[in-house]
């Protein structure tokens, strides 16, 4: 899995072959197919581990009793954003193929696993926000799934916008408007004051969606 990730970063997923991977780790085809039935299943395992590592990153934020619910919500988003920034080269290569039809089943499976793993953390933050009086909603466990669905949709939209941005099919202002729409939706779901969440800042947008030559738009 480590070797597969390195090759995806340096060559891209489409260019990665099982033969390249076997040469990298000095293993036989039998060894590979003992654990994975295809290159796609290897990618799925790498992504699952990436998600598990991301959840480990946000756990200290969720468990920090000194933080308010709103601070935890911001910290959750920003911890994930910082984690992705650290994996930038791999994430960029991944987004080139992640939204293809070939990976639709993998995406759907990963989404279900993310909802199962992350919803309890979101529900805990929502319960805290209700007790603090900062979140104006009821039934935190059910609302956690709704809120998480919007968060996951935001991530999917971000990936698709990145691909379009690289192809010159979307302007940076349109990217900003899309993120702002999702933030407004989350604020209304949680019942917080407009503008209070501040989940995606312009520095983050410039880092991922700025001009390919590094110019601002």
N, C-alpha and C positions, 0 to 999 in steps of 0.2 A: 504493500500500500504506500509506503514512504517513497519507494522507487517510482511507482506509478504517478504519484503526485509530482515528483521532481520532473519527470518526463513531460507531463501535461504542462507544467510551467514553462519548460524550455522549448518544447516542440509544438505544443497544442494537442488537444484530445484527438482530433481527426487524424493527425499524423502519427499518433502513438500506435504501435503494433505490439502484439503479444511477443513477437520475436525480439523486439527492442527491449521489452521489459525483462524477458528471460535472460538476455545477455547482460543486462544491468545487474541482476541479482545472482547470476550464475546458477540458474535453476532449470529444471526440465519442464516440458509442457505438462507432464503428469502432475508435478507439484503444483503448478498454477491451477489446473482444472480440478484439483482436489478441494480447493477453496472457492474458486470462482468458475461460473459456467460460461462467462463471456467478458469481453472488455467492458461492456455496459454494467455488469454486476460489480466489477472492480470499481468503476466510477461511483456506483451507488454506495459501496462500502466506504469509500473515501469521503463522500459527502456526509454520510451518517456520522462518521467520526468527527468531521468538522463541526457539525451541529452539536454533538455532545461536548466538544471542547468549548464552543460558544456558550453553552448553558453553564459550564463550569465557571466561565468568566463572569457571567451576570449574577451568579449565586451570592457573592458577597454583598452586592447591591441590594438584592431582594431581602437578605437576612439582616441588614444593618438596621438595628432598632433606633438609631439616631436620626434616620432619614424619614421625612414625611412621605406620604403616598405619591404626591406629585414629584418629589425629588427622586423617588425610586423609579417612577415611570420614565422620567428623563434619563436617569442613570442606566436603565435597562436599554433604551434606545442607543445611548451614546457608547455604552460598553460594547454592544453588538457592532456599531459603526467602527469603533476603534479596533475591534478584533478583525473585522473584514479588511480594514486598512493595512493591518499587519500581514494579512494574507493576500495583498493586493494583486500580485502577479498571477497567482493561482485563480483568484476570483475573476479576474479579467479574462483569462483563458476559458474558464468554466462558462462564463456568460455567453461566449461565442457559440456554444453548442447546447446549453442547458434548456433553451426554449424551443428546440427543434421538436418536431412530431415524434422522432425516435425516442426521446426521453420523456414523453408525456406520462407513461406509466410510472416511471421512477419519480417524477415530480409529484404525482398524485399520492404515491405511497409515502414519500417524504413529508408531504403536507399533513397527512393523517398522523404520522409519528410525531411531528412537531406539535400539533394540537394536543395530543395526548401528553407530551412531555412538558409543554410550556404553559398550558391552561391553568394548572394548579398554582403556578407562580403569579400569573396575572390575577387570578381570583384572590390570592392572598393580598396583593397590592390593592385591589378594589375593595376588599373588606376593610382594610386599614383606612382607605380614603373615605368610605362611608362612615366609619366610626369617628374620623376626624372632622367630618362635615364638609370635606372638600370635593367629594364625588356625590352627585345627585342622582343615584340610580339604586335599584333594588335587585335582589337575586344575583349575587356576585358570581356564583358558579356558572349559571347560564350566560350571563353577560360577558364573562371572561372569554367564552368561546366566540361570541360575536365580536368583541374587541380584538381578539387574536386573529380572527378571520380578516379584519380590516388591516391589521399589522402585516399579515402574510401577503395580502393583496398589494400592500404598499411595496413590499420587497419584490414581488413578481413584476409589478409595474416599473420599479427602478431598473431591474435587469433588462426588461424590454426597451425602456427608454435609453439605456446605455447602448444597446445594439443599434437602435435607430439614430442615436447621436453620432456614433462612429460612422454610420452610413450617410450622415448629413441630412437626415430626414426629419429632424426635430430641432427647434431652436431652444436655447438655454432658458429663455423666459417661459417657454411652455413647460419645461421641466419644473421650474420653480412653481408655476401655477398648479401643476399636478400634485406636487408634494403639499402645497398649501391646502388643496382640496381634501387630501387625506387627513391632514392635521385638524381641519375644521370638523370633519366627520368624527374623528376620535374625541375631540373636545365635546361635541354634542352628545355622543354616546355616554361619556363619563359625567357629563353635566358640570364641566368646569368652566371658568371664565374664559372667553375667547382670547387666544394668544398666550395663555398661561403655560401650555405644555412646552412650546418651543423645542420640538423634537429634531428638526432638521435645519441647520444653519447654512448660510451661504458659503462658508468655507468648505463644508462637506460637499455641497453641490458642485463647487468649482473643482474640488479634488477629483471627483468621479466623472463629472460631465463637462468640464471645461474643454476648450478647443484642444485638439490633438497636438498642437504645437505649444500648448501650455498658455495660450493667450486667454484673457478673460473676454467674456461676451456680455 
